[in-house]
Amino acid sequence: DVEARKALLAGNKELQGLYAELVGKQLVSEADFWAARSQMLEAATARGGTGQRAGIANALMAEVKATSDGKTNTVKFNLTPEMMHQIFAEKPAVRKAYISHVPEKMSEKEFWTRYC
């Protein structure tokens, strides 16, 4: 319950400001503050309270198979659009890099070649 409260405050600047104003200045007790937001708190607790998202499904990523031509030291990966989407969902920094580089600075193929 405490973790859910922390996650809610960390993820919602407006709520954080209201909390600081009301509870911080002792206008409302902490118990009353959270009692008025019981549905919000229950929803956060149901999500795990931390705001975390589910990871990449193992079955989906198990489909990523490396292939080699046997003549060179080159390894190739076959990424489907679904796999790319899952990588973006799991690693926001990769998505940000993709948006800032493709297609202006490099091709999509070059991006994924460097990433893999």
N, C-alpha and C positions, 0 to 999 in steps of 0.2 A: 504494500500500500504506500509506503514511504517512497519507494522507487518510482511508482506510478505518478505520485505527486511531483517529484523532482523532474521526471520526464515531461510532464505537462507544462511545468513552469519553464523548462529549458526550451521547449519547442514552441512556446506561444508568448511572444514579447508583451502582448496586450494583457494577458492573464498575469504575467510576471509583474507588470507595473501595477495592476490592480491589487495583487497580493501584497506588494511592498507598501502601497498606499494604505490599505485597510488593516492588514495584520501587522505590518511594520510599525505603524503609528498607533497600534493597539485600539483601533476603532472597532474591530471585530476580532473575536478569538479565532485561532487557526482552525479549531473544530467547526465553528460556525461557517467559516469561509468554505471549507471543503464540504460541509453538509449541504450548502446551497448549490454545490456543483457535483453532487453525488452521481448523476448520470454521466457526466463527463469523466469522472474518476473511474466509474465502473467500465466504461468503454476502454479507457487506457489500460486498466487492469486486464481486461479480456484480450487486449493486443499484446499483453506481456509487460505493459507498463514502460517499456524502454523505447518504444517507437521504432524498434528494429523490424526490418523486413525479412521475409523468408529468403534463404539463400538459393543458389542455383540448384536445380534438381539434378541429382547425381546421374540419373538415367539420361538426361539431356546432354550433359557434359561428357558422359561416357561414349557418346556417339562421335566425339571429336577424335578422329584417328589420324595418326601420322603415317604418311606414305613416303617411300624413297624410291628413286629410280634404280638404285643399286650401282650406278656408275659414278656418281658424285656424292659429296657429303651434304647434299641438299635434302631437306625434309620439308614436306608439304602437309598442310592441315586443310581440311575441308570444313569451313564454318558456314552453317546455314543462317539465314536472316534471324531465325528464332534464337540461335545460339548467340549471335551478336547482340540481340536485344537483351538476353539474359546477362551477358557480360556488362552491358551498359547499366542494367538494373543493379547488379552486384557491385560494380566499381564505377561510381559517378565520375571519378577523375579520368577514367578512360573515355567516357562519354564526352566530357568537357574537352579533352584533347582532340577527339574526333571532330567535334563541332568546330573547333578553332583551326583545324588543319585541313579538313577535307571539304571541298575540292580545291580551295585557294592555294594551299602550300604543297599538297601532295594528293595523289590519287587514293581512292578507297583501297585498292589492292596494295599500294605501297604502305598505307597506314597499317593494315592487318599483317602485312609481312613483317614490319618492324615490331608490332605488338606481340605476335606469336614467336 
